[in-house]
Amino acid sequence: MITLIERYFESLLQLLSFYGICLLLPLSCYCTTKTEFATPPPI
């Protein structure tokens, strides 16, 4: 019974981390592009 719960939580954590990465990647890319456009390019 405990092993089933452990497996369930492990898969849940993997899904959460996967979706977290999928959500964070575009967000970080958006933030970096925003900051890049906000600051003038170095000459």
C-alpha positions in Angstrom: 0.0 0.0 0.0 2.8 2.4 0.9 4.7 1.6 -2.3 1.6 2.5 -4.3 1.3 5.9 -2.6 5.0 6.5 -3.1 4.8 5.7 -6.8 1.7 8.0 -7.1 3.5 10.9 -5.4 6.6 10.3 -7.5 4.7 10.5 -10.7 2.8 13.5 -9.4 6.1 15.3 -8.6 7.4 14.4 -12.0 4.3 15.8 -13.7 4.5 19.0 -11.6 8.2 19.5 -12.3 7.5 18.9 -16.0 4.6 21.4 -16.1 6.6 23.8 -13.9 9.5 23.8 -16.5 7.0 24.2 -19.3 5.5 27.2 -17.6 8.8 28.7 -16.3 10.7 28.5 -19.6 8.4 30.8 -21.7 8.2 33.1 -18.7 11.9 33.4 -18.3 12.4 33.9 -22.0 9.7 36.6 -21.9 11.5 38.3 -19.0 14.9 38.1 -20.6 13.6 39.6 -23.9 11.7 42.3 -22.0 14.8 43.3 -20.1 16.9 43.1 -23.3 14.6 45.4 -25.1 14.2 47.7 -22.1 18.0 48.3 -21.7 19.8 49.9 -24.6 22.2 47.6 -26.5 25.9 48.2 -25.6 27.9 49.7 -28.4 
